[in-house]
Amino acid sequence: MPIESLPLAQCYGAVLRENVYAERDQPPFDRVAMDGIALDTTALAVAGTRLRILGTQAAGDPPLELTDPAGCIEVMTGAVLPTGCDAVIPVEQLAIEHGFAQLRVSSPQRPWQHVHRRSSDGKQGALLLASGTRLGAPEVAIAASAGMARVRVSAQPRVTVISTGNELIEPGEPILAHQIRRSNVYGILAALRCHGFQRVGDDHLRDDADELRRRLKFHLDTHDVLILSGGVSAGRFDLVPQVLAELGVRMAFHHLAQRPGKPMWFGVAPDGVTVFALPGNPVSTLVCLARYVVPALFVAMGQTQAPPAKVSLTDAASVQTKLTSFLPVRLENDEWGRTAAAPCPTNGSGDFTALAGTDGFVELPPGPNTYPRGFVTRLYRW
């Protein structure tokens, strides 16, 4: 995807396409870490436990100077440490009245206690965020601390989600006994928006070659990514692969050695538009979306990829096929407090109601085999 410059306030969830370096040392000065008084610890042996307060150092004010080592300066959290001071005594250890601070404890005071030393977090010019980082709340704050009013990020892809099939009826419209609701698209749209994709639209096409050809050409001309649901199996009306080929979309693969989602199709148009044609069964649709489409979109945006998380099974799971299997799971804590995956098998790839309350799915190697409780494998979240 191309690069665009956006105001920092609009960059949450975006993928960074430049390095961000520290504008200054962090912290940029010796910073007071607790409310209290700042003092010179070397003078305490002479000054005793009762110190005159010579001023107040507020956060954001230029540093004051301790002119009398036997005195102290009242300080606020976040303020610069006054010149001539090397430690802070918290207000909880003091009694302050009539312009004096009386120490309530007699233990020795250490130099630099309760002081966040200059550059202890990082030096000026240090790399704070690398290109390819996805900007969450901490990363946005870090970019702001580096003085970045705007940052260069990947443009979001223009995505359209397309359902196909004469049997699909929009929610809210009258439906006949032989028809089904158009639900896959809404699941895909929800998942994409959950992952931060905003430039997303949808369309519905009948199983008609002319309509498919006309509408798919329009979407290929106006979008970066097409996600289709249905029409890619081996049935007489599964026309999508044929029409896409007629429109010049080069097939990269059709069928994967997995269950569910075996009929998945993927191709690339001559101008680089990518087409993900997902199987129409709803479990297959959502599995392929999470396993392939969403990661591919982030790769296209330049995000540095991390390996999938791994979890252990709370119960044994059987695989009867020679295909890789994806098993829906619900995450919970095991007896040691670790995150584990409780299998939630479906009644086939059309049983989307069984996905309610699940967090994602795990990948199980080809069988036939039974994987025991405690088996560790990869987790993919919806």
Secondary structure as GFF3:
##gff-version 3
##sequence-region A 1 382
A	DSSP	beta_strand	3	7	.	.	.	ID=ss1
A	DSSP	three_ten_helix	8	10	.	.	.	ID=ss2
A	DSSP	beta_strand	20	21	.	.	.	ID=ss3
A	DSSP	beta_strand	31	32	.	.	.	ID=ss4
A	DSSP	beta_strand	36	39	.	.	.	ID=ss5
A	DSSP	three_ten_helix	41	43	.	.	.	ID=ss6
A	DSSP	alpha_helix	44	47	.	.	.	ID=ss7
A	DSSP	beta_strand	50	57	.	.	.	ID=ss8
A	DSSP	beta_strand	71	75	.	.	.	ID=ss9
A	DSSP	beta_strand	87	90	.	.	.	ID=ss10
A	DSSP	three_ten_helix	91	93	.	.	.	ID=ss11
A	DSSP	beta_strand	94	97	.	.	.	ID=ss12
A	DSSP	beta_strand	100	103	.	.	.	ID=ss13
A	DSSP	beta_strand	115	116	.	.	.	ID=ss14
A	DSSP	beta_strand	127	129	.	.	.	ID=ss15
A	DSSP	alpha_helix	137	145	.	.	.	ID=ss16
A	DSSP	beta_strand	150	154	.	.	.	ID=ss17
A	DSSP	beta_strand	159	164	.	.	.	ID=ss18
A	DSSP	beta_strand	168	169	.	.	.	ID=ss19
A	DSSP	beta_strand	180	181	.	.	.	ID=ss20
A	DSSP	alpha_helix	184	194	.	.	.	ID=ss21
A	DSSP	beta_strand	200	205	.	.	.	ID=ss22
A	DSSP	alpha_helix	209	222	.	.	.	ID=ss23
A	DSSP	beta_strand	225	229	.	.	.	ID=ss24
A	DSSP	alpha_helix	240	246	.	.	.	ID=ss25
A	DSSP	beta_strand	250	254	.	.	.	ID=ss26
A	DSSP	beta_strand	258	259	.	.	.	ID=ss27
A	DSSP	beta_strand	265	268	.	.	.	ID=ss28
A	DSSP	beta_strand	274	278	.	.	.	ID=ss29
A	DSSP	alpha_helix	282	288	.	.	.	ID=ss30
A	DSSP	pi_helix	289	293	.	.	.	ID=ss31
A	DSSP	alpha_helix	294	300	.	.	.	ID=ss32
A	DSSP	beta_strand	309	313	.	.	.	ID=ss33
A	DSSP	beta_strand	317	319	.	.	.	ID=ss34
A	DSSP	beta_strand	324	333	.	.	.	ID=ss35
A	DSSP	beta_strand	339	343	.	.	.	ID=ss36
A	DSSP	three_ten_helix	352	355	.	.	.	ID=ss37
A	DSSP	beta_strand	360	364	.	.	.	ID=ss38
A	DSSP	beta_strand	369	371	.	.	.	ID=ss39
A	DSSP	beta_strand	376	381	.	.	.	ID=ss40
###
